Amino acid sequence: MPEAPRTTGATATASDADLLARTVIAVREAASALRERFGDVVPYRTRKELMSALAGNDDTALGILRPALTRLRPDAGWVEDELDGGALPPGEWWVVDPAEGNVNHLHALPEWAVTATLVRENRPVLTAVHVPLTGETYTALAGGGAHLDGRSLRVSPTTDLGLGLVATSQARPDEDEEVVRRVGSSITAMLFDALVVRTAVPATLHLLNVAAGRIDAFWQFAGARADLLPGALLVAEAGGRISDAEGRPWTPRSESFLAAAPGVHAQAVDTLSR
């Protein structure tokens, strides 16, 4: 459950740009601590052992992120469960994924990151994502654009889904059967309509690629705030379109998510709506 903010005031005591710069420092420090834990495949034989290994990474990063971000916005709420979904109560909230792609980290795979997003009245206002194994830091500020290490990002100019690279991810390891079947049918539909379909976790790294113009569209059914909010802000600020899979406005309550370059968004909606 999220921990409630002590106040619901949303007025920043420092500029959001300065707040973002300080958030980047915290995210990089947490990612550096996880980088020191990265290397060999971490063995586990039971679900309990898996959960313990995942928690070890989370706790390492949170031990840095939580005090640092709390100092920045002491009255902001804190989302404790990175798998939480739905709308947040009024006010400011930190939505953090301390080890996005945690299972990849345990398997010595490079696709993982650390994210922190400040949400104000249910709208993401700033986000920082650090990918330690590439050294890249992605940032976005509402109304201020999306950047990779200070360089402006723009989504792909592609206008033909048939020439596009698209991607999807699973939101949770224990999705219900209806969602799993919907994921499978959507992948099949995209295999017919797109050039290449990529399927992997975590969602955030696919969304970084959409914002950077490397991938033309990303979709997902269900999903958590920490899974989608960082990428949603990055893609929107890079000129992309955010909606649900049917093309309706997306909110954290939505049952699906689509982020795409404007030139292929309508085609992706058509494919996913069949």
N, C-alpha and C positions, 0 to 999 in steps of 0.2 A: 504494500500500500504506500502511496506517496505520503511524505511527511509535509504537513500543511505549513504555508508561510506564516510568519508571525504577524505580517500585515498584508493587506491587499494592494497597497500603493505600488504603482508601476513607474514612478518618476525616477529616472536614473540620477545617481549622485555624481557620476562621471559620465562623460560622453560615451555612447555605445562603441565608438571606434576605439577609444582607449580601453574600454572594458574588453573588447575583442582581443586587443593586443595582449592584455594580461591573461586572458583565457588561453591564448595560444601557448604562453609560457607554461601554464599548469598542465595542459594536454601533452606538451612535449616532455615535460619532466616525468609524467606518469608513463608515457610510452617508452621512455628510456629505461625505466625500472622493469617494464615487461620485456624489453629487448634483452636485458641481462638474464632473464629466465628462459629465453628462447634458444632452442638448439636441437637436442635429440627428441625423438618421439617419446611422449610420456605414456607409459603402459597403464592400462586399466583393464580389469576383468569383469567388473560389475558396474551397474548404473550408479551405485553409491560411490565407487572409486572415481568414476567419471565426474560426478557432480562435485566431489571434493577437489579434484584437480582444477576444474573450471572455477570454483570458488577461490582457490589459491591465487589465480591470476586476477580475478575481480578485486579481491581484498588488497592485493599489492597496489593496483592502480588507484583504487578508491582511497587508500591511505594517504595518497598525495592529492588527488582531485578534490575530495570533499572539503578538507580544511582550506585549501587554496581558493576554491570557488565560493565557499561560505564567507571567507574574508572579503571577497569582492562584492558580494550581494548578500549581506547577513540576513535580510528579511525575505529572501527568496525561498520558496519551497524546494523540496528535494524529492525526486522520484527514485525510490529505493530499488524497485524491481525493474530491470531493464527490459522485461517482457510485458510490462503494463501497456495497455492500450486505452483508447477512448479519450474523451475530452478531459481537461484539467479544470479544477476550480479556478475562480478569478485570481488575478495577481501574477506575480513572476514565479517561474519554476526553472530549476536546472534539470534538464533531461540529459543524462549521461550514459554512455555505454563504455565502461572501463576497459573492455576487451572485446570490441566488435570483431566477430570472426574468431572467438575464443577457441572453438574446436579446431580450427586450422592451426592456431598457435600450438596446441597440444600435439598436433600431428606433424609439426615442423614444416608446415606449409606457409608461404609468405603472405597470404591474403588475410591480413588482420590490421586493426587500427585502434585508435583511442579517439572518442568523440565527446564533445560537450556542446550543448545547445541551450541558449537562454530563451525561454518561451514567456511571452508577455500577453496576457489576456488571450491565451490559446493561439497565438501567432508566434512562430519562431522569429526572433529579431537578430540573432547572431549565432554563428556556429563555427567551431574549429575542429578539424579532423587531421590527425597526424598519422602517417603511414611510416613506421620506423624503418622498415627494411629498404625503402626507397629514399627515405629522408624527406619526403614531400609533406608539406602542410597546406591543406585546403581551407579557405576561410570564405565566409559570406556574411554580409551585413545587409539587413533589410533596407532597400533603397540605395545601397552603396556598392552593389556588384559582387561578383564571385571571383576569387583569386586563387592561384596556385603559386605559393612562395612570392607573392606580390605581383604576379603577372595576371592580367585579366583573362577570364575564361569566357568562351562562347560555345554554345551548343552547335551541333552539326548543321550544315546547310542542306543536307540530304532532303530530297523531295519525293523519293521513290522507295517505299518500304522494301520492294523487291531487291534493292541494292544495299539494304541496311543491315547493320549488326544490331541485334536486340538481345536482351538478357532478362532473366527472371531468377527468383530465389524462393526458398521456402521460409515461411515466417517462424515456424516453431518445429521442433523435432516430433511433436505429438499432435499434429493437426488432426481434426476430425475427418472422417472419410469423405464427406461432401467436398470439403476444401481440397483434399488431396486429388480427388477425381477432377475437380475444376482446374487445378494446376496442370494435371496431365493433358487434359483436352486443349488447354490454351497453348501448351508447348507444341502439340501436334498441329494446331492451326497456324502457329507462327512458323513451323517448319515448312509449311506450304507457301507462306506469303513473304517471308523475309529471306535474306541471303544466308545469314548465319545466326543460330540461336545458341546463346551461352547460358548455362544453368549451373549456378554455384552459390554458396554463401560466402560472405555476407552481402546484404543488400546495399549497404553504404558504399562499398567499393565499386559496385556497378554504377551507382548514381554519381560518384565522382567522375566516372568515365563519360556519363551522359553530359555532365556539366562541361567537361573538357572537350567535347565533340568527338570522342573516340568511339562511343556507342550511340546509336540513334534513338533507342527507346528501352525503358525498363518497366516491367510490370510485376505486381505481386498481389496475391490474395491474402486478406487479413494483414497482420503486421503489428508491430509495437511502435510506440512513439520514438524510442531511441533508435529503432531500425530505419525509420523513414524521415523524421523531421530534419536531420542534418542535410541529407541529400535533397529533400524537397526544397529547402532554402537555397542550396547551391545551384540546383538546376533552374529554379525560377529566376535567380539573380543573373544567371548566365544566358537568359533569354529563352529558356525552355517552357513547355506547358505542363502543368500539373493538374490531374483530374483523377476520377476513379476510372475503372476499366470501361465504363459505359459513356465516359465523356462528361459526367457531371462534376461539379466542384468537389474537390477532395477535402475532407476534414479528418482528424484522428478517429472519428466515429465510423468512417467509411469502411465497407467490407472489401474494397479493392483499391489499388493504387496504380497510377500510370504516370510516368515522367518521360517526355519525348521532345525531340526537336519539333518545332512548329510544322515543318514541311511533311512530317510523317505521322503527326498525332492523330489526325482523323482516320488515316488508314489503319493505324494500330487499334483505335477504338473499334472500327468495323471488324477487324480480325478477332478481337477479344470478345465481341458481343454476339458472335454466332452461336 
